[in-house]
Amino acid sequence: MFTNSIEKTNPNLSKYLLVPFLLFFFLSSCNSQQSDAKKVAADIKQTLAENTPGSIPTKEGGLMMKATIAGKAWVADAMMPPEAAGRIIGYHNKESISLPYDRRDLYVGKKIKFSDHQAVDIFTNDEVGIWGGRQGEMEFTKVDANWAEGVFHVTGSTLDGSKTLAVTDGSFRIAVPAR
């Protein structure tokens, strides 16, 4: 009687109610498939975290960032285009180095001294996690119609300054935006 009155006011409503019910029934009866689906979902989440949307894989002769962090070699496997992020960012294994960027600085010899207003953000897989780099500098060493290259070094520190992290021998290559 109740469904008949619903069907009279909205004949398609019973169809809309049937779909969620069947979906719920199907999903609840597939426990083994659910665990597989959860694993796939976890894999997707990890892949998205490792490959930040908008980032581009690095390759020889293309985008590149590398450095030595606390004495260990670090090489980015993806980079965010500086025009998209407003920074020069390299990513590797959920770690990143983020340098200041201003397209007006793209000329050979331009040096940028890191400070509170021109800071480097360093994200690491350690107990600190986030380091602020306000000591050091970067310099553009090559700029042509397609690429800009530079070098950098920075000392990162914790918020309270109790720990520091040395990033040395840094270099990068970014695409020069079309003018």
VENHU-V496428 format. One record per pair of residues at least 12 apart in sequence whose ideal C-beta (glycine too) atoms are under 6 Angstrom apart, sorted by the first residue. I is the first residue (numbers start at 1). J is the second residue. D is the distance in Angstrom with one decimal. If there is no record, write none. Layout:
i=I j=J d=D
i=I j=J d=D
//
This chain:
i=54 j=80 d=5.9
i=54 j=84 d=5.6
i=55 j=78 d=4.1
i=55 j=80 d=5.1
i=55 j=91 d=6.0
i=56 j=79 d=5.9
i=57 j=78 d=5.3
i=58 j=76 d=5.4
i=58 j=77 d=5.8
i=58 j=79 d=5.9
i=63 j=79 d=4.5
i=64 j=173 d=4.3
i=65 j=90 d=3.2
i=65 j=172 d=4.3
i=66 j=171 d=5.8
i=67 j=167 d=5.2
i=67 j=170 d=3.7
i=68 j=168 d=4.8
i=68 j=169 d=4.7
i=69 j=167 d=5.3
i=70 j=165 d=5.8
i=76 j=90 d=3.1
i=76 j=91 d=5.8
i=76 j=92 d=5.1
i=77 j=92 d=5.2
i=78 j=91 d=4.6
i=82 j=101 d=4.4
i=82 j=174 d=5.4
i=83 j=177 d=5.0
i=87 j=101 d=5.0
i=88 j=101 d=4.9
i=88 j=172 d=5.8
i=88 j=174 d=5.8
i=94 j=125 d=5.9
i=95 j=123 d=5.7
i=95 j=124 d=5.3
i=95 j=125 d=5.7
i=96 j=123 d=4.7
i=97 j=122 d=5.6
i=98 j=121 d=4.1
i=99 j=120 d=5.6
i=99 j=138 d=5.9
i=100 j=118 d=4.6
i=106 j=143 d=5.3
i=106 j=148 d=5.0
i=107 j=143 d=5.7
i=108 j=140 d=5.9
i=108 j=143 d=5.4
i=110 j=140 d=4.7
i=111 j=137 d=5.6
i=111 j=139 d=4.6
i=112 j=138 d=5.1
i=113 j=137 d=4.8
i=114 j=133 d=5.6
i=114 j=134 d=5.4
i=114 j=136 d=4.9
i=114 j=154 d=5.7
i=115 j=134 d=5.6
i=116 j=134 d=6.0
i=119 j=132 d=5.7
i=119 j=133 d=6.0
i=119 j=134 d=5.3
i=120 j=133 d=3.1
i=120 j=154 d=4.7
i=122 j=156 d=4.5
i=128 j=158 d=5.7
i=131 j=156 d=3.1
i=131 j=165 d=4.9
i=133 j=154 d=3.8
i=133 j=156 d=4.4
i=135 j=155 d=4.4
i=136 j=153 d=4.8
i=136 j=154 d=3.5
i=136 j=155 d=5.8
i=138 j=150 d=5.5
i=138 j=152 d=3.7
i=139 j=151 d=5.7
i=146 j=176 d=5.8
i=147 j=173 d=5.6
i=148 j=174 d=5.3
i=148 j=176 d=5.3
i=149 j=173 d=4.8
i=150 j=172 d=5.6
i=151 j=171 d=5.1
i=152 j=170 d=4.0
i=153 j=168 d=5.1
i=153 j=170 d=5.9
i=154 j=167 d=4.8
//
